[in-house]
Structures are given as C-alpha cells and as structure tokens.
Amino acid sequence: MEIGVYSIGNRTPDPTTGRRPGEPERLRSIARIAEHAEQAGFDVFAVGEHHQPPYALSSPVALLGYLAARTDRLMLSTAATLLTTNDPVRVAEDYATLQVLSDGRLDLMLAKGNSAAVYPVFGRDPVDAGELMAENYALLRRLWSAEPVDWSGRFRTPLRDFTSVPRPLDGVAPYVWHAAVTSPGTAELAARHGDGLFANHIFWPPPHTARLVDHYREEYARYAHRAPARVGLGGQVFVRPRSQDAVDEFRPYFDNGPVYGHGPTLEEYAATTPLAVGSPAQVVDAVLGYRDYVGDYDRQLLLIDHPGLPEKTVLEQLDLLGEQVLPALRRVTDDRLSPPNPSKCHVPGRGRFPSGRAGQHVAP
C-alpha cells in the first residue's frame, strides 16, 4: 500500500496564537512539508485546488512542477483537480508536461469540487456539475489516447484535427483517481473507465465509506476490467509519543477548526470518524482499522497540516510518523499473502445511500 500525505492549502489561523500565515508563506511551507515527507519515507504527496480565501493553493500543477524539481522519489498527485471548471485541453497539456518532466512520478485525482461558488468564476453553472464532469473526462481521455482528435460536446467549442502536446510519457497517460465524499455517481464514473476511487472519508462514519467503496467495486466488477480495482482513502491524524499529550495539544485546533470545530467534541468525532489522535501505536491501530470496513486497499493519504497547525509541528508529525507509524503499517499492509476479502467485511448499518454523518456542522 502506498502511504502519503496531502494538503489543501488552507490558511487557518493558529488558535493558540491568532496568527494566520500569508499566502507566500503558506505556499513555501507546503513545499517544505513535501520535501520533508520524502525524507521521512512517505510514498505520495498530493495537493488540492481551491479558488477563494482562506486558501492559498489554486494552481496544483504549478506547485507540483516545483516539487518535481526538488524531490527524487515522491509520487506527486492532485487532491483534487476540478475537472468541472478546468478546461480538459489545458488539463491534458499541463499534466502530460508534468508527467514528462517528473519522469512519470505523477498521477491525477479528479473531482467536481465541494463549493458551488467556484463555478461562475469559470463561467460554469453548478447545476451542470455531473454532466460537465462526464463530458470533460471523456474528452480528457480522448486527448491522451488519440491523435488527432475531432470532438463536439455541449460545454465547449468543437475540436477539429487537434493533437494535444506533449503526448503522455511513453504513450501511457497518468493514472487517474476519482475523489468522492458522498457521490455514488463518481464511484460509477471511476468504475466505468477502469480508474481508481479515492474515498475521502475524513468527515463521515465508517458505514458510509464502506457503502461507497462496495458500490465502486460492484460496478467495477460489472465492467470486467483486466486491471484490478484500486481504492484510496483519506484520513486525519495527530500523533505525539504520549496519547494525552496528543489530545491536549490538538484540542484547540480541533475546537476552532472551520470544518469540524464548534460541533461534536474531539472524543465524539474520533469515535465516529477516521480522525486518529494519540500515540504512534494508537494511530497505527486506527489506520489499520480502516481495512475492517473497506477490505484491502491501495493508497492511504493523511491530512496533517490542518487546521492552523504551525509548520514546525507538521514537520515533527512527519518525523514521528516516519519513524514509528509507517514501518508498522507497512509490515501489515505489504503482506498481501492473505488480504482481507472486501465482500466479507461487515460494518453495522451498511446499506444503500445516503447515511448520516458525524456532526451536522461539517460541509460535504
């Protein structure tokens, strides 16, 4: 299993000091975190895309290009590229360029996005999100697999005898993941095209994520692809050598976090979602516990530079995770002689969509 970290580039104030990092500081910090993640032994680093304050990260391809020149081993990824508002021709060209320059250390995570406000910024209507995603992805695949391309659709001007450049490295397009939090339609799109599903289940209880992954695997099997289905999961951790120290230090960040603060307590949230706060052994147990409800899976990305945590603390997290958590996780997850059977994993309450989640204050 690949294990990595990701950042969404938020500029949340540190609740213990009241200080909010500026945009240049935050972008440079994310780059340092990525370099440190490689040194600590992580496999993947991924960055999100947002187009409004308080985020600093609107151009993942630019940051990933910078990181490609400053790292040697890390797989670089988006988390995620908004294919509903980005032009697929631009996406095809940008990420093929980055794939070539990184010598193939790139894959792409696609999503519709979770903010309707971004659509009119790019001349789109959020009502069209599902159709935009399907049409733009069909064109992106076509641009990477064929030359020249003739194309007409509902949402953009036609293409005639067009070839995007550069071509994908060695004729193989970047691997594509589809990010989903609540949408079975996204799982179906990933399954139909033989792509991976990234279930970013940081806000939802296990039964919901189990249903989403089950649905993807069922659809994937129906299409009888040659390659196996691939599942990735999000997660949140905060680790210190002593459990109580981790809880005490993280509590003000949780209590004031814009995405989950001012709702359930830290203890309630950790009991009902994948959030893991504690000692290295407790974090290992929590992450390995994800397999209890999704079975064996392929990629684990951890969100650790949130919400308002200072860079020094994030780098300390990477060191502790690299020294004590990653080796323990790999001892288990790299042993694939008898992987869990997803069809036999049982989670109480598993059924069809939708499911309640932990904390109604959390935005999907």
N, C-alpha and C positions, 0 to 999 in steps of 0.2 A: 504494500500500500504506500502511495506517495503521501507525505505529510508536509504541509506547508502553512504559511500564514498569509493573511490578506489585510488590506487597509482600504477603507472607504474615503479616507482623506478628510474626515470631519475636523473642524476647528472648535471643538467644545472647550469652554473654559475649564481650567483645573479648579474644582470646587474647594480645594484646600488653600488655594492662593488667590483665586479670582482671575488669574491671568489667562488670556486667550492668545494662542500663537498667531502671528501674522501669516499670510499666505506664503511668502518666500520661505519663512522658517519652517512651515509645515511641510512644504514640498521637499525641501532639503532633508528634513528629518525622515520622511518616508523613504527617501533614497538610502540614508544611512541605516535605517532599520532593515531594508532589503539586503544590503551588503552584510550586515551583522547576522541576518538569518542564514545566509550561505555559510558564513564562518561557523555558525552554531550547528550546522548539519542538516538544515531543512532542505527539502527537495523542491519546493514550489514557492513562488511569491506572486501574489495577484493583487491588482488594484482596480478600484471601482471607477464609476463615471457619474458625476453629478454636475449640474449646471446652475446652481444657485447657492448663496450663502446658507449655512456656515461651512460649506465645503470648499476645499482648495483644488480638488482633483477633477478637472473637467476633460483632460486630454490624456487618457491612459496610454495611447500609442507613443506620445512624446516622452512620458516618464519611463515607459518600458524600453524605449530605444536608448535612453540614457543608461538604464540599468544593464542593458545587454552589453554595453561597452565597459561596465565596471564590475561585472560578475563573470564567472567562468563555467559554473555548473548548474546554477539555478534554472529550473524551468520557469518561464515567465508567462503570465496569463492575465487576462482581464477578469474583472469580477463585479460588474459585467459590462460589455459593450451594448449600448442601447440601439438595437437594430431597427427599432420603430422610428427613430428620429435621425439616425445617421444614414447617409446615402450608401447603398450597398456597393456602388462602384468605388467610392472613397474607402470603404472598409476593405474591399478586396485588395486595393492597391497598397494601402497603408500596412496592412498586416502581412501581406506577401513580402513587402520590403523588409519589415522587421524580422520575419521568419528567415529570410536570406542572410541578413546581417548578423543574426544571433546563431547562425548555423543550426537552425531547426529547434532552438530552445524556446518555442512559443506554441501555445495553444490559445484558443479563443473561447470565452464564455459569453453567451448572448442572452439578452433578456429584453422584455418590454419596458421595464422600469416600474418603480412604485410611486411615481409622482406625476399626476396629470398636468401639473404646471409647466413641465418641460416641453410638452407637445406644441403649443402655439409658438414657443420660442423658435422652433424649427419649421413652422408653417404646417403643422400636423394637427389632427383632431384626435383626442384620446378615445373617442367613440370608435375609431378605426383601428385600435391597437392590435387586435387579433389578426385582422386581415393584413395590416401593414407588416406584422411580423412574418406571417406566412409568405407573402409575396416577396418581401425583401430578402428573406432567407433563400427562397427558390432562386432568385436572381444571383445572390452571392455564390451559391453552389455552382450555378451555371458559369459564372465568370471564372471560377477557379478550375473548372473541369473541361472547358471547351474554348476553342479559338478558331475563328472569330465567333461572336455572339450576336444573334438577332433576338430582340426582346421587345415585347409590349405588355404593359400592365395597366392597372388602374391608377397607381400613385406616382408614376414618374414618366418623363418623356421616353419614347421608344429608343432603343439602341439598334443601330444598323451596322453590320460588319465591324463590330468593335472587339478589340482584344485588350484586356487589362494587362498592365505591366507593372512590376516584373511578374513572371509566372511563378507559381509556388515552387519551392525548393525541390529539385529532383522530380518535379511533376506531382508531388504529394501535398495536398492542401493542409493547412494547420488543423489539428484535431479540434472539434467543436463540442463544447458542453452547452447545455441549455439550463439556465438558472431558473428555479421555481421556488416560490414560498407557499403558494396556495393553489396554483393553477394546474388542474389535470390536463388542460389543453396544451400547456408547454410540455408536459410529460409525453403526450401523444405526438407532438411535433418531433421531439427528440427520438422517440421510438421509430417513427415512420422513416426517418432518414438514417437510422443506424448510429446516432450520436449518443453522447453521454448525458446523463441527467445530474445536475448539481442541485441537491435539495438543501437550501439554506435555511435550516430548521432552527435558527437561534431564538426565534420568538414563540415557537409552537410546541405543544407537548408531544411525546413520542407517538401516540396513536395516529396523529395527523400525518407525520412524516412517514410512518410505516405504510399508510394507505397510498400516499403519493408514490413511494418507491414501488410498492406492489403493482400499482396501476401501470407505471412505466414498464416494469418487467413483463407484465402480462401482454401489453401492447407490443413490446419488442419481440417477444416470442412469436406473436401472431404474424409478424413480418418475416420471420425465419432468416434473419441476417446471418452471415457467416461469422462475423466477429461477435464476441460476447458483449452483452450489455455492460455498460460501465456506469457506476454510481459514485458521486462525490457528495460529501456532507460538509456543511458549515458547523462551527462550534465556537464557544466563548470560554476562555479560561483565564484565571488569575492564580498564580502559584507563588508560594513562599515556603521556605523549609518547614515552618510550623503552621499548622492549619489555622489556628486562631489568629496568628499574625496576618495571614492572607485575608481572612474575613474582616478583621479590624481595618486593614489598610484599604481594602477595596470598597467597603461600605459607603463612604461618602461619594465615591464615583458612581456607584450604582444608584444611590438615593437621589442624585441630582442629574443622572443621565437623561438626555432628552428622549431617548427611545424606550426606556423602561423605568425611569425614575418616577417617583410620586404615585406609585401603584402598589403592587404586592411587595412584601418585604424581600430582602435578599434571600432569606431562607426559603420563603414560599416560592420564589422564582426558580431557585436552584433545584427545588424538589419537583418542579413540574415542567422544566425545560432543560435543554442540554448545557446550560451555564454550569461551569465547574469552578469553584473557588475553594482552594485548600492546599494541602501538601502535595508534593510530587506523586506520592502513592495514590492519593485521592483523585488527582487529575487523571492518572493512568486508568484507574478503575472506571471513572466516569466516561472517558473516551472509548475504552473497550466495551463499555455497556451499550454504546450505540449499535453494536453488532447484534445485540439481543433483539432489536426490533427491525433492523433492515437487513440482517444477514451480512455476509462478506461484502465488502465494498472496496473501491479502488483509490479514492483520494479523500484526504481529510485536510481541510483548511481551517485554521484557528484565527479568530479575530482577537488581537491582543493590544492594539494601540488605541483603545477606546476607554471610556468616554471622558476625554480630558487628561488621560494619564500622561505624565511628563516622559520625554524621550528616555531619560536615564532609567526610569522604571521599566519601560518597554524593553530596553536592551538587557536589563537584569532578568526579565522574564525569559527572553530568548536564551540566555546563558543557562538558566536553571532548567528550562525545558530541554535544551540540547544535551545537557549533562545527565539528567535523571529521568526525563519523561520519554524522549524519543527512543533511547535504547530499549526501554521496557515495552513500548508499543511495538517496535519492530520485531522483538523476539516473538511476539504473538502473531502479529498480522502478516509477517513474512513467511510464516509456516502455513502453507496452503495445502498440506497433505490431506487435511480433513476440514475444509472450510465449512462454516455453517450453511445450512440449506435455507435460503430465504423463505421457501414455501412452508417450512416447519416452524418458523419463528412466530411466536404468538404474543400479541400485545392486547391486553384487555381493552375493549371498546373499539377494536379495529372494525371498520365497516366501509361505508361509502362517504363521499364528501357532502357537506363540509363538517368540520369538527370545531368545538370550542377551543380557545387557546388560553394561555395563562396571561391574564391581565388585559382588560379591555382598553387600556390606555395605549397599547402597542399598535403602531400603524403597520399594516401588512406590507 
